[in-house]
């Protein structure tokens, strides 16, 4: 998958999240809470995969934090 494909998927995901947020429906809020948890887990999975194929320094660079903070958060 190319960076362009990743950017398009990200844009679609943000648009769907924005749609849920604007609805005002409590069921949409519940879905946003579930998505928040899912994204948190996915971030950890992605960080560990990047670290396994590279380093925690790379993860920290992408996240804009220190290596120690990245490791502590997602290890």
URMOCOR-V368700 format. One record per residue. RES is the residue in one small letter. D_LAST is the distance of its C-alpha to the last C-alpha in whole Angstrom. Layout:
res->[RES & RES]
d_last->[D_LAST & D_LAST]
This chain:
res->[x & x & x & x & x & x & x & x & x & x & x & x & x & x & x & x & x & x & x & x & x & x & x & x & x & x & x & x & x & x & x & x & x & x & x & x & x & x & x & x & x & x & x & x & x & x & x & x & x & x & x & x & x & x & x & x & x & x & x & x & x & x & x & x & x & x & x & x & x & x & x & x & x & x & x]
d_last->[25 & 26 & 25 & 28 & 27 & 24 & 26 & 28 & 26 & 24 & 27 & 28 & 25 & 26 & 30 & 29 & 27 & 30 & 32 & 31 & 30 & 34 & 36 & 36 & 36 & 34 & 32 & 31 & 29 & 28 & 27 & 25 & 23 & 22 & 21 & 19 & 17 & 17 & 16 & 13 & 11 & 13 & 11 & 7 & 9 & 11 & 8 & 6 & 10 & 11 & 9 & 11 & 14 & 14 & 12 & 9 & 13 & 14 & 11 & 12 & 15 & 15 & 14 & 16 & 14 & 13 & 11 & 10 & 10 & 8 & 5 & 6 & 6 & 4 & 0]
